[in-house]
Amino acid sequence: MTDEDIDFSEIPEATEEMFARGVMRPGLSVTHPREEFTVKLDRDLAKWYGDMGQDSSTIINLVLRRYMQEELRKPARPKARRA
């Protein structure tokens, strides 16, 4: 089969917005010093991540890092004034 033989008619065209919202996942290597931190998760979350195997804590770390990066990109919220 050649590239010309592939039917792309049912695949939506990729837009700039799709690429802007895309997530590039780095490798699972540790890039920052780690610190032990205990957190309580809902049982279903703990099971879902735990089922991923030994790398589950690294994956959770990457998810939290991505969330942090997105929050840091947002403009600072004004602090509420007290009356």
N, C-alpha and C positions, 0 to 999 in steps of 0.2 A: 504494500500500500504506500502511496506517496502522499505528501501534504495536500496535494490538489484533490485527492480522493476523499478527504475528511469533510463531513457535512457539519458545518458550524452554524447552520440556520436557526437552531433552537437555543443557542448560547447567546445571552445578552452581551452587547458590546461593553467592554470595560471603560468606565468613565474616569475622569480626573478625580472626582469625589471618592470613587472606590479605592483608588490608589492612595489618596490622602488619608483615608480611614484604615488602610491596611496595617497589619501588624507584622513586623519582621521579628521573628523570634530568634534571639541569639542561641548559640549552642548552650548546652546544659553545664558548661564549666563555670566554676565560681569566679566572679570577676571582682568581688569586693570581700573584705574580711567579714566573716560571719559572727553573729552574736546569738547566743541561745535566747529564745523568747517563747514563752508559753502562751498559747492562745486557745480558747475554747471554741470549737466549731460545732455547728449543727451536725447531728449524727450522719445524715445523708451526705453532707459535704465531706466529712472525715472519711467515710467509706469510699466515696467516689475517688477522692485523691489518693487514699491509701491503696486502692485497687490498681493504681498506676505503677506501683512497685517502689523500688529503692529511691528513685528520683522524685518522689512525690513532694518532698519538702523543697526541692529545687524548683519544681514547677509552680508551687504555691508562691515561692519567693518571686519568680518571674511575673506572675499574675499581679501580685501586690506592687511590684516595681512599675509595671505598665500603668496601673491605676494612679500611682504616685506621680509619674511623669505627665499623665493627662491632667491631673489636678494642678500641677505646677505650671502648665501651659495656659491655664485659664487666668484671666485678669483677676487681680486681688479684689475681694469683696470689701466694700466699705464697712467699717465697724459701726454697729448701732450706737447712737448717742443716748445717754441717759438724760431724762428730763429733770 
